[in-house]
Structures are given as structure tokens and as C-alpha cells.
Amino acid sequence: MQQYSIGEVANIAGIAISTLRYYDREGLFPNLDRSEGGTRKFTDTEIETLGIIECLKTSGLSIKEIKLFLDWCQEGNSSLQKRRNLFYERLEVVTKQMEELQKTLNTLRFKCWYYDTALAAGTEEVPKNLPPEEIPEDILAYQRSGCLNNSGHKHL
């Protein structure tokens, strides 16, 4: 079994050594071995676990919640339903976040076009007063599906 030092794992995962130590103190690596001198000896299992930890963190879970998930993993098959439910719940949360981010992205794209057009014309009056049929279709789509909700781009 391949073993890695904490520095090697930090380089592989792109995570600070202090973060790895923190995760270990919080019990996120329940099967982590140590040498006689107390040096952490990571394996591919911890690297795989680290990927799940980072995924769950990015999805909005706290370290405490991630620890609970990892405890469920230690329980084995009796916790399969709880683990499955957690991932479906995170999937729903992240999907909603992505939808909101897509609206934000669309608004940003629209406003970039808006201000590019205003600067090219030397006045904001040009994009403000363009009839919809003269606005590129993709730009109209950004406006319609963005945060502006057709409330108008004429004042901001």
C-alpha cells in the first residue's frame, strides 16, 4: 500500500498542510496511521476521502456535518440510506445554487454588452433605446433569463 507524507498529500490535493492537520484533529481521517514518532502516514484511502470532504465542503456542508457523514461510512451498510439521502439533498441544493449563478452570469453578460454598446456609441442612450429586434438574440436571451427579469436595463 502506497504511503504519503502530509506534505505529499498537500501537494497532490492542493490543500494547506495546516488544513490537513485540522481535518485530522476533527476526526475526518478515522483510519489514519502514524509512525512510532507520530508522523501521519496517508494512503490512497485518505486521498480519496479528502476528495469527498472537499466536495461536501464546496456543496455547503460544515466540517461537523462532514464528520457525521464519515461516521456513517464507518457504520457500513446500515447507513446507506442516510448517505444516499445526504447526496440527493446536496444535489438539490447545488442545482438551485447553479440556477441562481446562471441567472447572475446571464445578467453580467447582458450588462457587459450593454456597457460595451454604450461606450462604443459614446452614450448610454443607444442601448437604452434600442428596440428588442435590434438587440442580438443571444443578448436578449441573457436579459430574459438573468436577474433583471425583464425589469429593464434602462436605469442601471
N, C-alpha and C positions, 0 to 999 in steps of 0.2 A: 504494500500500500504506500503510495506516494505521500510524503510528509512535507509540509511547507512551514517556513518561519512566519512570524507575524508580518515582517517586512515584505516577504514574497507575496503573501496574501493581499497586503495593502496595495502592492504594485499591480497584481493581477486584477483586483476588483476596482482599483481607482478610489480607494477609501483610506482615510487617515488611520494611522496606527492607533491613535487615541480613540477613534470610533470603534475599532475592533476590540480594544480593551474594554470600552464601555459596554458593548454588546455582550462580551464575556461576563462582565460583572453582573449584568442584568439577567444572565442565565439563558441567553439566546443560542448558546452552543453547548447543549447539555452533555454531549459525549466527548468534549474536547479533552485530549490527553495532554499531560505535562511531563516534561523530563524530570529527573531527580532534582535538578536545580530550579524547577518551577517554570521553565520556559514552555510557552504554549506550542503545541505541535498540531498544526492544522492538517486536515486531509481534504480530499475532493468532496467529502460529505459536508464539511463546514463551508467550503466554497459554494456548493450548491445551495446550502441553507442561506448563505449570505445573499444570493440572488433573489430568493423568496423574500427575505427580510426587506431588501431594498424595494422590491416590487410592492409589497404591502405598505411600506412607509410612503412610497410615492402615491399609493391609492388613498392615503389619508389615515391609515391606522397608526395609533400610538405604539410606543415600544411595549407598553403594558398589554395592549391588545395582541400584538405580535407574539409576545411571550405566551399568552393564553393559547394562541393557535399552535405554537410549537409544543406546548404541553399536551394539546390534543393529539398531535402527531405521535408523541411518546405513548399515548394510551392505545394506539393501534386501531384496529377495525371498529372498535366500539364508538369512536368519534368521527367516523367517516361522514355521517350526515351533517354534523356540526361544521366540519371543514368544508364540505361542499356548499353548505348554506353561506358560509363566510365569503367564499369566492363569488357566488352568484350575487350576493349583496354588494361586494366591491365592484363587480362588473356593472351593476346598475348605477352605482354612484359615479364611477369613472365615465360611463357612457353619457350621463347627464352633464358632467363637467366638460366633456369634449363637445357636446352640443352647444353649451354656453361659450366655450372657447371658439367654436366655429363661427358663431354669431359675432363675436368680438373681432375675429380675423376678417370676416366679411366687411364689417364696418370700417376697420382700418384700411382695407383695400379700397373701399369706396372713397374714404376721405383722402387717401393718397392721390387717387385720380382727381378728385375734386380740387385739391390744392395745386396739383401739377397743372391742371387746366387753368385755374385762376392765375397762377404765376406766368404761364405761357401767354395768356391774354393781357396780363398786366392789371387785371381787375377780377374781383370775385363775382361781379355781375354776370360774367359769361356762364360759369357753371350753375349759378343760381337760377338763371333764366332759360337754360336750355330745355326745350321741350323733351319729354321722355323718348320720343322717336329719334332724337339726335344724340342720345347718350348710348354708348356701346352696350350691347345686350348683356355682356358679362358684368359690366359695371352696374347696370340696373339690377341684375340678379344679386350682386353683393349688397346693394342698397335694400332690396326687398327682404333678404334673408339675414340681415345684420341686426344690430342692437337698435338701429334707428326706427325699425318697424314702420317704415313709411311716414314717420312723424316729420320728416323733412330734413333736408340738409341745408336749408337756406339761411339758417341763423347761426350756425356754428362753424 
